[in-house]
């Protein structure tokens, strides 16, 4: 049995933001000392960092919001009140995640290929972006 507690899928949304529920899960796991070492190097970086940057939220501030909440609803309320971005920004964020890496980004395409190979997923032609890879690696896809 794996000792990894998987955060929610990066596809899940909250307050119109893709990835936000996953980031909340990762922060809660981190604060509890239960974020698996596999997630540590990219904690608040990668897609986490992309959400924080796009939303205009400081990582430490967001961790404090999660720390001082009991429910996801409280975090959602805080985001709705404090992160004022138009739907077009949320849609662009979603599209950026679902299209990463871009087909013309040879370096990141190679990284995705390597990650698939290392995870035993090289045969999976349906894994075309890192969101797909995360869901497949965490046994959701």
C-alpha angles and dihedrals in degrees: 000000000000120000091210116112102206118218117225121284117283085234093067116102138207127182086359093301120124113218095019095110090050092051091050090052092050092049092049091049091047093050090049092049090244103108103124115242090244088068098044101084093057098035106136088000131084111024090353089056091044090057092046092049095045092046091045093234126142112235094231091048091052092048089052091051091052092043091054095048132080100193137038086238090066091052090046091052090051091050092048090050099041108028107067106181126144121247088252090065091049090048092049090049090052092048092048091053095045092049099047117151100033114224091246094053099095095178095054092040087056090049091051090049091050093048090050091050093048091050094048091249100112090116092059106100089173090071101089103149139028092260088059090046093051092050092047094045090050090049098249099111 
